[in-house]
């Protein structure tokens, strides 16, 4: 067993992928690490960024240097104490000169030490230097700040100090943020735990400092209401859930969600089977422990969805860690899947005795952790800029947590004790929290408007109407964040979500099917006019209405495959039905295809179907988040692609390739739709503008096609040869 001399501090600094370790020795004391142990033989260092088994052999005035995990012991220069010899005359002056030089050298060493500490504190290449320091009295005491004691540098030679300074200069750290930093107080929802890991990483890795902001992460608790503190002006930003914001809004507080951190939900009503709770209906007339006012909103919505009268439920304040559920004071408590069930089981309740109910089980949405601010605060450009910096740092923190869960769980331990007294709890909770983050980090912070709508729809009518009239969210800060990251698109997140919601609605589906079948009806009439049999008529009708869509979906891929007409057999069955109707109707006409009614019906059906398909073609790429240029092209391809295939099949020259303006109406319609949606970006809460854009696009395309068809408008002479 190797003997180890006690040290005052251990400094670990990363230089281009290699870890440099400096060790200073003092006379007494003990060294502490995490986990705490006296170093003998081989000991593990475990910090937020470093966990290696390192052979230690520490002796006075020694330093350890590591490259790629291989440690070598280097001799440090010995400190020579000057002898106190009394001199007179010239010797006295010489001694004074030497003493002055000696203290100047000491002053230089101290100044160099502070320069090294400052550089380490700001990080090198985006990484952090770590210092573990023993207090000498409490084994295991440690500091997460970079603290390099003057005694350490004082005992190193001038040459080694110069080498360290040269290494810092060669490391070329990133430019420091402005010295004057906006100060934000961020109130967390609960005690320090892995639920807030991304914020701890942003603080520990100095992401906040790199963004030029000063952020205080304030611990929450059972008796701390984050939104109440926000409403009182005690903090600038608060973490909370939407149901809590809705409850606060009912009392007159206007608190706005500026970024939705969790896209998933872990909300649960946790009950004990032994207390007689077998289903949600058994909760009627019982006590339910809740943490926040919003818990009552969500649980009441669950009860209404299950057909249970919530009027007889007694709502009480629950204990911090579920003790009242453990001792049977209440049969149910509100909680989350990544927290309370583990506490209760750890306290001795059998896991089989727990029964849980989630909002999703009853078709309800639950919008969980988001960042909330006061509505009036958003009027300040400086505050909005600070929010953008905060979100950018938090996004980096959660990305780190998602990629490196083990170091992140160690960082979480630095910010607070584990209430369950289980060392594996932070890592286990982090593993349960990570899936609640967006799968695509490009959508980090974006509130799902559809989930918001479904949650609001489950509220009592009066409360629902108030929240619908004055929404409690904005995407403007996220939009500003995207612009700063140069990742902004032509359409805002709100407009794109409205577009996808409209495309997925039943009304739009009816509109699309009607347009396809009307276009198929027109194709069937063309087959009748050409003298084709039933098979030929069906072929022309199917190519007219679905040929362009097949080409478009092959090009776009993604959610457009498999083809809708394969996944939904009702579409081709409808095509067959309308072609049969066209054949029957034409047979009843006295003049057959020469009848004016036949020609008018064919032109009208073709125009209406063409307009409907142009809208569908323009919407498809925009709903997928593709660049806007694909909208007019896909509108043309959807409408004209089938016509081109039909003309090729019948041996005619495709009308789309002629010199007359005809199918260009779809291109104009696609450009108009994009322009209208860009206009609607400025009204993020007016979703009806998207519907207006779709309707006007269809009308414009139909009008242009009729006008150009009747007037025979030609291209300019330089674009064609007649």
N, C-alpha and C positions, 0 to 999 in steps of 0.2 A: 504494500500500500504506500502510495506516495504521500509525502508530507506536503502540506500546502500552507504557504504564508498568507495571512489575512491581507486583503487589499482594500483600498478605499473606493476605487471605481474602476469599471471596465468599460471601455469605449469601443463600440463596434461601428465601423464606418464602411460604406460600400463605395468602392472605386472601380467603375467600369466592370462590374460583375464579380470583383474579388472583395472579400471582407478583410479589413485591417483591424487588428485588435491591439490596443495599448493597455498595459496594466501598470498601475502605480501602487506602491507598497507603503503602508503606514505601520506604525508600531503595534497598535491594538485594534480590535474590531472583528467583525464577522461579515462575510459576504452573503448576499441573498439573491436568489434567482426565483423564477417561476417555472416549475414548482421549487419550493425552498429546500435547500439542502446544503450542507457543508461539502465542499468539493474534495473528493478523495478518489484517486485513480481516474476513472472515466466518468464524467458527469454530463448530463444533458442540459444544454441551454435551451430554454423555450420562451420565445417572445412572439410578438405579432408577426415578425418577418423572418425569424431565424430559429431553426430547431435542428441542431446537429449534435451528435455525440462527439465530444472533443476530448482528446487526451490532454490533461492539464498538468503542468509541472511549473509552478510559480515560485520563484525565489526573488529575493530583494534585487531591485533594479534590473528586472528582466522585462522583455516585451515579447508578445506572441504575434506572429504574422501568418495569415492564412491565404492561400490561393487555391480555389477549387476544392476547399475542404481539407487540404493537407496543411497541417500546422507545423511551423518551425520556430524554434526558440532563438531569439537574437539577443546578443549582449547589448545593454544600454550603457552609455557612458557613466562612469562613477562620478558621484558628486564629491568634490574635494572641498572640505571646509578649510578656509584660510586660518593659519595659525595666528594667534594673537601675540605678536612680538612687539615689544615697545621699542620704537626707533626714535632717533633724534636727528635733527639737521636735515641733510639731504635725503637720508633714509625715511624720515617722517613725511617729506613731501612726496617721495616716491610711493610710500604706502597710501597716502591720501589719493594720489592719482589712480593707483590700482583699485582702491575701494570705489572711487567714483565710476571707473570703468565697469567694475563688477556690478554695481547697482544699475547702471545704464543697460547692461546686458540683461539683468533680471527684468527691468521694465520692458525691454524689447520682447522678452519671452512671454511676459504677461499679455502685452498687446497682441502678439502673434497668436496666443492662445484664444483670446476673445475673437480674433478674426476667424480661426478655425471653428470655434463654437458657432459663430454666426452663420458660417457657410453650411455647417452640418444641420443647423436648425432649419434652414430653408430647403434642405434636401438637395441631393445630387442626382441629376438625370431622372428626376421624378421619384427617386427613392428616398428613404429616410434613414438617417443615422440613429442608432439605438444605444442608449447608455443604461446599464444596470448598476445601480449604486447601492452599496450596503451602508446602513446607518451606523452600524457598530453596536447598536443596542437591540434592535428588533430584527432578528433574522428574517430575510425575505422582503424587507422594505425595499421598494424600488421606485424610480422616477422615470416617467415616460418622456420627459423633456431631455434635450441634449445638454448635459451639464458636465463640462470638462473642467476639473478642479485645477486651480493654478499650481497646486503642489505637483500635479502630474507633469505639466509642461515645464515647471521649474527644475525638475529632476532629469529632464531630457536635455541632450546637448543642443547647441545652436545649430549644428549640422542637421540633426533630425527634425528640428523645428522648420528649417528652411525646406527640407524635403517634403514635409507635410504641406507647407504653404504652396510649394511648386505643384504638388499633386492636386490641390484644390483649384489652382489656376488652370491646370490641364483638363480638369473635369468639365470645364465650360458649363456651369450651371445655367439653367434657363433664366431669362430676365425676371427680376422680382416685380411683383405687383406694386401699385402705388402705395406709398407709405400711409396715406390717409384712407382708412378703410371704413366703409359703412358698417354700422353695428346692428346686428339682428339678434333678437332673443327668440329662440325657437322652443316652444313648449311641447315636450313629448307627451304621449297619451298615458304612459304607464312607467313603472320603475325601469331602470336600465336593464335591457335584455336584448336578445338577438332580433327582436321585432324591429329594432332601430339600427341594425348593424351598418347599413349604408351611411348613416350620419356619423357614426363613430369612426368609420374608415376615412371619411372625408375630413374629419378633425385630426385623426392620428396621422394621416398621410399629408396633412397640410394642404389639402385641395381647396379649402376655404381661403387660406392665406394666399395661395397662388392665384385665386380669382380676385383677390383684393378686398375681401370682406372679413369682418370679425363676427363670428357666430357663437353664441352661448347656447349650448344644449342643456335645457332645464329638465331635470328629472320630474316625471309625473308621479301619480300615486292614487290611492283609492279616494282620497279627499281633495283631489285637485281636478277641476274641470278645465281642460285646455281652452275651450271656446269661451268660457266665462272670463278667464284671464285675458283672452284676446279682446273680448268685448269691453273690458274695463281699461284696456290700453296698457296692461302690465307686460305684454309681450307683443312683438310685431307679427309673428307667424306662429300658427298652432297646427299640430297634427290631430286630425279627428276623422270621424266617419260622417257620411252624408246624413244619416238619420239623426245624429246629434245636431248638425247644422239646421236640419228641418225643425227640430224641437226648439232650437234657439230662435229661428225665424218666427215661430209662432208667438214668441215673446217680444218681437220687435227688433231683434238683432239682425243686421245685414252682414253676414259673413260669407265670403265668396271662396269657392274652390278654384285655386289657380293651377293646381297640378294634382293629378290622381296617381299616387305612387303604386298602389296595389291594384292590379286588374282583376284579381280573383277575390274570393271571400272565404274566410274561415269561421264566420259567425255561427254560433250554435246555441240552442237551449239545452242545457245539460241537466238531466234529472236522474233520480235513483229509482231503479226498478223496485227496490224493497219499500219505497215510500208510496207505492201504489200507482206509479206513473208507467203505464204500458203503451199509451198512445197520447197524441196531443189533446184528445178530448178529455183525458183525465186531469189536465191542468186546470180546467174550469173549477173555480172556487178554492184554488190553492194559493199558497204564497210563492212568489217568484222573486228571487234576489237579482237586482240589476245594478250595473256599475254606473251607467250614464243615462241621461234622459232619453237618448235615442234608442237604447235597448228596449224601452217600453214601446216605442213606435214600431220597431221591427217585430217584436214578439206578438204584439197586438195584430199586426198585419198577417202573421202566420196563423194565428188563431182564427181570424176572419176567413182566411183562405181555406181552412179546414172545417169551417162551419161551426166554430166554437164561440160561444158568447164570452167576450173578454171582460164584460162588466163585473163579473164576480171575482176576478183575479185580484189578489192583494199584492201590491208592488212595494218591496222593501229594499233598502240599501244593503247590498251584499258585502261580505268581508273581502279583504284584499286577495287572499289566496284560496278561497273556497272553503274556509273552515266551517262556515255555517251549513254547507252541504254535507261536509264530513260528519259533523255532530248531529245532523238531522234537524237543525233549526228550520231549514226550508227544504222542500223537496226538489226544487229546481233553481238553477242560477243561469244567467246569461254568461257567455264566454266565447272563446275561440278555440278551434281545434288544435292549435299549436301551443296552448298554454294551460288553461284550467284543467283539462282532463288528466294531464300528467301530474299536476300538483295534487289533485284529489287522490289519484292512484298511489302516488308517493306517500300520501298521508295515511294509507291503509285501507282505502275503499277498494273492494275487488273490482277489477275492470268489467267483469260480467254484470255487475250491479248498476252500471251506468247505461243510460239510454239517451241518445242525442237526437235533436231535430234541427235541420238546417233550412234556411229560407228557400234554397234551391229545390228542396224536396216538395215544395208547394207552389212551384212556378214563379217564385219571387226572386228579384235581384237584390243584391246587397252591396252597395258601393262603400268599400272600406277606406283604408288609410289614404288621406289626401292632405295637401297643404292648404290652409285657410288663412285669409287675411280680412281685414275690415274693408268694406266696399269703398269708403272714402280714401283709404290709403292708396288705392290704385290710381288716383288722380295725380299722384306725384311721379314725374318721370324718373327722379332719382331712386325712389323706392322700387319702381318697376325694374330698373336696371339692376338694383341689388338682388331682387328676386330671381332675375335671369342668372346672375352669377351663383346664387344659392342653388338653383336647380341644376346648373351645369356641374357643380361640385358634387351634389348629392347623386346625380346620375353616374358620375365616375366612381363614387363610393359604392353604389349598388352593383355596378358592373364588376368592380373588384371583388365584392362579396360573392357574387355569383360564380366568378372564375376561381376564386381561392377561398373556399369555405373554412378550411382548417386554420390558416392564419387569421381569418376574420373572426372566428370564434374566440381565438386568443386575445384579439383586440377588444372584443366585447367584455372579456373578463377584467380588462384594465379599467373599465368605466363603472363597474358596480359589482356587488356581490351577487352570487346566485341564490335567489330566494329558496330554491328547492334543495340547496346544499348537495347538489348532484353535479359533479364535475363534467359529466357528459351532456348536461341539459342545454348549455348554449349552442353546442354543435347540433344537437337533435332539433332544437327549435329553429335554428337557421336552415336546416334541411327542409323543414316544413314551411318556412316562410318564402324561400326562394321561388317555389312554383307559383306563388301569388303575384310575382313580378311579370311584366309583359314578356312574351316569348321573343318578340322583336323589340330591341331596345330603341329602335327608331320611333316607337310609339310610347316611349317612357314619358309619363306625366300627362298623357292625353286621357281625358275623361270619356268614357263610353256613354254617349248620349242616350242610346237605346236602353242601357241598364238604368240610367238616371230616370228615364221616362217610365220604365216598368216599376221602379221603386216608388215614384211619385204617384203612379196610378193606383197603387195599393193603399194609399192614405185615405182617410175620411174625406168626403167630397169637399167640404169647405177648406180644409187644409190643402188638398190637392189643387184646387183652383188658384189659391193664393201663390203657391210655389210655381205653378205653370205660368202665371202672369209675370212673376219676377224670379227668373231662374237664379239658382245659387251657384253658378259656375261661369267661367270664362276661359276661352282658349287663347286669349290675346297674349298672355305671358309666354305660353308655349310657342306661339307663333314668333314672338320676339326671340326666344331661345333658338328656334330653328334658323332664323335669319342670321343670328350671330355665328351659328355653326355652318352657314352656307348650305343648309339642307332644306330650305323652304321650297315648297312646290307652288304652282300657280293657284291651286285651290287650297283653302285652309282645311284643317282637320274637321271643323264643324261642317263645312260645306260638303266635304267628301262623305262624312257620316250621314248627313241628310240625304245625299244622293244614293248611298247604299241602302238606307232605310226605305227610300221611295221605290227603288228598284225591287226590293224584297217584299213590298206591300202587295196585298191582294188586288187592289185597284189597278196597279201597274201591270200585274200579271194578266188581268182581264184585258187591259188595253193591248198588250203584246199579242196575246192569243187572237184577239179580234182582228188586229192588223195582219197577222200571218194568214188567217183564214180568208180574209177579204182579198189579200193578194193572191192566194191560191184560187179563189173564185175567179179572179181576173185571168189567171193563167189557164184555168179550165175553159173559159170562154174563147181564149186564143186558140186552144186546141180544137174546139168545136169549129171555129172560123177556118182553121187550116184543114178541116176534114178528117181529123184523127179519130181513132176509136177510143174506147174508154181507157185502155192502157196508156195510149199517147196523151190523152187529156190529163190523166193523173200525173204522168211524168212531167208535163209542162207546168202543171199547177205546183207540184212539189219543188221543181227547180226554181220557179219564180219566187216562192216564199221562203225556201230553206237553203237554196244553193249558196247564196251570198253569206248567210249566217254560218254555214259549215266552213267556208273559206276563212271567215273572220275568226271563228273559234280555233281553227287550226293554227292561225297566226298568233293569237293571244295566248292560247294554252291555259294553264293554271286552273282556276275554278270553272272555266268554260268547257272543260272536258270532264267526263264524257259529254257528248252532245246532248242538249236538252231534249231533243226529239227521241233520243234513245232512252234516256232516263224517264221520260214522261210519254208513254205510248198514246196518251190522249191527243197529243199534237198531230201525229200522222193520221190517226183515226179521224180527226176533225178535217184534215186536208181531203181525205177520201170522201167524207160526207159532203163537203161544200162542192167538190167537183161533180158529184152525183146530182146535187141540187142545181148546179149550173146546167148540166145536161138536160134535166127535166124541164127547167124553165125555158131553155132555148127551144125545146121540142114543142112547147105550148105556143110559141110565137107563130103567127100566121106567115110572116115574111122571113122567118128564121134569122140568119145572120145579117140579112140586108135590112132588117127592121131598125128604125132609128132608136127604139128603146134598147135594142141589143147593143148598139154602138155607144150610146150614152152610159148604159150600165157598165160596160167594159171599161170606158175611160174613167168613170167615177171610182169604180172599185180599184183600178190600178193606181189612181192618185192617192186614195185614202190608205191603201196598203203600203204604198211607197213612203208616204209621210210617216206612218207608224214605224216602219222598219228603219227609217233614217234616224229616228229618235233612239231606238234600241241600239243601233250601231254606234251612235255617238256616245251613249251613256256607258257602254260596256268597258272601254279602256279607261275612262275617267273613274269609274267605280273601283277599278283595280289599282288606281294610283299611278297609272302610266302617264308619260308626258302628254301635254294637251294636243300636240300635233297629230296624235293617233286618232283623235275624236273625228275630225272631218274625213280622214282617210277611211276609217272603219264605217262611218255613215255611208260613204259612197260604195264601199265594198259590199256592205250588207244589202243595199238596195240594187246595185248594178251587177254584182257578181252572179246572182241567179239569172238575171236577164241576159248576161253575156253567155252563160252556159246554155240557156234556152235557145238563143239565137244560133249558137254554134250547132246545137242538136237539130234545129230545123233548117240549117243550111242558109241562114240569112246573115247579112253583115250586121254585127252588133251596133245598135243605135248609140251606145256610149262612146263609140269611136268616130262618130260622124262629126261634121263641122257645126252642127246645130247645138245650141245650149239646151241640155235636157237633164241628164243625170247630175250635172253640176249643182243642181238645187240641193242635193244631199250634202255636198261640200260646204255650200253657203250655210246650210242649217247647222252643220257641226261647228263652224266658226262662230255662228250666232250663239249657240248654246254655251260654248266656252266663255265668250265675252259676258253673257248674262250671269253665269256662275261666278265669274271674277267680280262682277258688280255686287253679287249677293254676299261675297266675303265680308263686306263691311257691315253686315247685319247678321251677326252670328246667332242671334236668338229668333230670327224670322225664317223658320224652316219652309214656310209656304212659298218663298221666293223660288225655291228649287222646282216646285211643281209648276209655277208660272213659267219658268224657263223651259221646261219640257213641253208644255202646251203650246207656247208661242213658237217653239222650234218646229213642231209638227205643222202648225198653221202656215208658217213661213215657207216650209218646203213644199207643201201642197199648193200654195198660191203661186209660187215661182214655177213649179212644174206645169200647172195649167196655163199660166201666162206664156211661158216659153213654147209650150206645145201649140198654142193657138196662133201666136204671132210669128213663129219660126225665126227666133232670134239667132243670128249666126255669130261665130267667132270673128274677130278682126281679120282682115285679109292676110296680114303677115303671119297669122297662126294657122292658116289652112290654104288649100288650093282647090277651088271648085272645078 
